[in-house]
Amino acid sequence: MNTRTTDHRTPSPSFSPAPSLPDGGQLCAPYAEAVLRHAGRDWLRLNVPGHAAAPGSDLAGLFGSRITALDFPPLLDGIDLGPDTPLDRALALAAEAWGARRTWFLTNGASQGNQIASMVAPALGRTLVVQRSVHSSVIDGLVLSGLDAVFVQPSVDPEQGIAHGVTAADVAEALERTPDAAAVYIVSPSYFGAVADVRAIADTAHAAGVPLIVDEAWGSHFGFHPGLPANALSAGADLATSSTHKLAGSLTQSAMLHLAEGPFAYLLEPLVDRAFRLVQSTSASALLTASLDLARRSLVTGAAATGGSIEAADRVRRAVRALGRFTVVSDGFHAFADIVGADPLRLAIDTRAGGITGHEARRRLFRDHQIMVEVATDAAIVAVIGAGSAPDTDRFVEALHTLPSPLTTAPAGTGTGAGAGLGMLRLPAPGATKLSAREAFLSPGLVVAAEEAVGRISADTLAAYPPGIPNVLPGEVITAAAVRFLQRTAAAPNGHVRGALDLGVTRLRVVA
């Protein structure tokens, strides 16, 4: 068990007072408003971006002249350059809204936040205690940082073939055998909306003298309505990645990283700041940044609209239960000790119960009904409702129930009928770890046929995507079960394997 005696409350030399907040507080969007004012002036633009906001350009023709007019580069005096800028104030408002000591705006998604969080850990120890079902960007962070990892296995629903979370007891056991632990890294909520006991895990990590980092990519809206779970920072997390574009309403690829005002704040802040500068674009998009400012304002001031979104999701669940053909995945969450709550804006529907795979249901909803859902597995589809949005839920329920009916009525799991015929694909157990992620990734590699890769060490991260949870890590032994899983995933409608060398996963890169 880690028994560090470092005083994490020693003030950091990089600490500076927070900028003054605007008089309107959370009703303002200081950065977005400043960019809008700037675009309203008569500029002759002889700088980048090269489109120069020309009204007759192809970009203006497709997106509209307002978009190109707002597309400014960074380092503009009075916007993000100088003391107490609109960007400074927007960041301070975001930190206040999420209960953070400090917030960073990210323009390369929550993946960038996960990479930053992984890169600060080497200053704290040599080994990251990490949930095995983290997003692939966390593994990318291990490659960048060179950290070793001790993996905590999540619970797995064998019927659904999905991974959930980890318990405080699981984390405590891993910390006991990791004397050089740098931090604990978990995911909450999961892709299917399962919420972990962040408070208990935070207490466990802090008792061992290490911070808790939470990939809260799918929980950026948490804490902004009484019907939503509390966010990770309020439950004791020290650093949380927030994929704000997912359910909180900012533009795709925009996200935030939040640092708690906790026992590790002074230690982590300068480390995060340095790592942020290392991986943040020097040409961060004003459009993405402004959308983060606006999303924060909408969340803080839009509790009533968020309540309407929760009710819309509840209507879908009630209808699915009443009609009886399909089932609601979260109705079974109570069976797992690691789950203490669920995101009400996530709609995970077991389609296999109604005689159709999730992949096929997603394909037909897209093709025949012009309905897009977030992800599909063999067993289920996951739809999401953004906080504040009001989709046509009746259209979704009707389309779902016009999907092809099962050929027989035998229940899934009995060995006959629809459930068995659909060929449930179970998650493969990970292979043994032989090298660190960085060692394997940077080692000389060799591309071989997939069947020849079995038993060899992977040089790449391979993840059924979405959700992007790695099934094979660099440094892990490739198993026959993993190859079968990835090839079947790739062959499914809309199936994709992130990191694969070809669409069919017929070749794999191994350590030479």
TABEL-V485143 format. One record per backbone hydrogen bond with DSSP energy under -1.0 kcal/mol. NH is the residue of the N-H (numbers start at 1). CO is the residue of the C=O. E is the energy in kcal/mol with one decimal. If there is no record, write none. Layout:
NH CO E
NH CO E
This chain:
8 6 -1.2
10 7 -1.5
15 12 -1.6
25 22 -2.1
27 24 -2.0
28 25 -1.9
33 29 -2.9
34 30 -1.8
35 31 -2.4
36 32 -2.1
37 33 -2.2
38 34 -2.4
39 35 -2.4
40 36 -1.1
41 38 -1.3
43 41 -1.4
52 49 -1.9
54 51 -2.3
57 54 -1.6
61 57 -2.1
62 58 -2.1
63 59 -3.1
64 60 -1.7
68 64 -1.2
69 65 -2.2
70 66 -1.5
72 70 -1.7
78 81 -1.9
79 76 -2.3
80 76 -1.9
81 76 -1.5
87 79 -2.1
89 85 -2.3
90 86 -2.3
91 87 -2.5
92 88 -2.1
93 89 -2.3
94 90 -2.1
95 91 -2.4
96 92 -2.3
97 93 -2.5
98 94 -2.3
100 95 -3.3
101 259 -3.0
102 259 -1.4
104 257 -2.4
106 255 -3.0
109 253 -2.5
112 109 -1.1
114 110 -2.5
115 111 -2.1
116 112 -2.4
117 113 -2.6
118 114 -2.1
119 115 -1.8
120 116 -1.3
123 120 -1.3
124 121 -2.6
125 121 -1.2
126 180 -1.7
127 180 -1.7
128 148 -2.7
129 183 -2.4
130 150 -2.2
131 185 -2.7
132 152 -2.7
134 131 -1.2
136 468 -1.9
138 135 -1.6
140 136 -2.2
141 137 -1.7
142 138 -1.6
143 139 -1.9
144 140 -2.1
145 141 -2.6
146 142 -2.4
148 126 -2.2
150 128 -2.4
152 130 -2.3
155 165 -2.3
157 162 -2.8
161 157 -2.8
164 155 -2.9
171 167 -2.0
172 168 -2.7
173 169 -2.2
174 170 -1.8
175 171 -2.4
176 172 -2.0
178 175 -1.6
181 178 -1.5
182 127 -3.2
184 211 -2.4
185 129 -2.8
186 213 -2.3
188 215 -1.7
190 194 -2.1
193 190 -1.9
195 341 -2.6
198 196 -1.8
201 197 -2.1
202 198 -3.0
203 199 -2.3
204 200 -1.9
205 201 -2.5
206 202 -2.8
207 203 -2.1
208 204 -1.1
209 206 -1.4
210 205 -2.3
213 184 -3.4
214 239 -2.8
215 186 -3.0
216 214 -1.4
216 241 -1.3
219 216 -2.3
222 219 -1.7
223 229 -1.5
224 221 -1.4
228 225 -2.2
236 233 -1.7
237 232 -2.4
238 212 -2.5
239 212 -1.5
240 258 -2.5
241 214 -2.1
242 256 -3.1
244 242 -1.9
245 254 -1.5
246 243 -2.2
248 244 -1.1
250 244 -1.0
254 251 -1.9
255 106 -2.2
256 242 -2.9
257 104 -2.1
258 240 -2.9
259 102 -2.9
260 238 -2.5
262 260 -1.5
265 262 -1.6
268 264 -2.7
269 265 -2.5
272 268 -3.0
273 269 -2.4
274 270 -1.9
275 271 -2.3
276 272 -2.9
277 273 -1.9
278 274 -1.4
279 275 -1.5
280 276 -2.3
289 285 -2.2
290 286 -2.7
291 287 -1.9
292 288 -1.5
293 289 -1.7
294 290 -2.3
295 291 -2.4
296 292 -2.2
297 293 -1.8
298 294 -2.6
299 295 -2.5
300 296 -2.4
301 297 -2.4
302 298 -1.3
306 302 -2.5
307 303 -2.4
308 304 -1.6
309 305 -1.7
310 306 -2.3
311 307 -2.1
312 308 -2.1
313 309 -2.1
314 310 -2.4
315 311 -2.2
316 312 -1.6
317 313 -2.1
318 314 -2.7
319 315 -2.4
320 316 -2.7
321 317 -2.4
322 318 -2.4
323 319 -2.5
324 320 -1.6
327 350 -1.2
329 348 -2.4
331 328 -1.3
332 329 -2.0
333 330 -1.5
335 332 -1.5
336 333 -2.1
339 336 -1.5
340 195 -3.0
343 193 -1.9
346 343 -1.5
347 383 -3.4
349 381 -2.6
350 327 -2.9
351 349 -1.1
351 379 -1.0
352 379 -1.8
354 351 -1.8
355 352 -1.8
356 351 -1.4
358 378 -1.5
361 357 -2.4
362 358 -2.7
363 359 -2.1
364 360 -2.5
365 361 -2.4
366 362 -2.1
367 363 -2.8
368 364 -2.7
369 365 -1.0
371 365 -2.2
374 382 -1.6
375 382 -1.4
377 380 -3.0
381 349 -2.0
382 375 -2.5
383 347 -2.9
385 345 -2.0
387 247 -2.6
389 386 -2.3
393 391 -1.5
396 392 -1.3
397 393 -2.6
398 394 -2.6
399 395 -2.4
400 396 -2.7
401 397 -1.8
402 399 -1.2
414 411 -1.4
421 417 -2.7
422 418 -1.6
423 420 -1.6
434 475 -3.4
435 475 -1.3
440 436 -2.4
441 437 -2.4
442 438 -2.4
446 510 -2.5
448 508 -2.6
450 506 -2.7
453 449 -1.1
455 478 -3.2
456 453 -2.5
458 476 -2.9
459 509 -2.2
462 472 -2.4
463 498 -1.9
465 496 -2.9
468 464 -2.0
471 462 -2.7
472 462 -1.9
475 458 -2.7
476 473 -2.2
477 432 -2.5
478 456 -2.9
483 479 -1.9
484 480 -2.4
485 481 -2.5
486 482 -2.6
487 483 -2.5
488 484 -2.4
489 485 -2.3
490 486 -2.5
491 487 -1.6
495 492 -2.6
498 463 -2.9
500 497 -1.5
505 502 -1.5
508 448 -2.6
510 446 -2.9
511 457 -2.8
512 444 -2.9
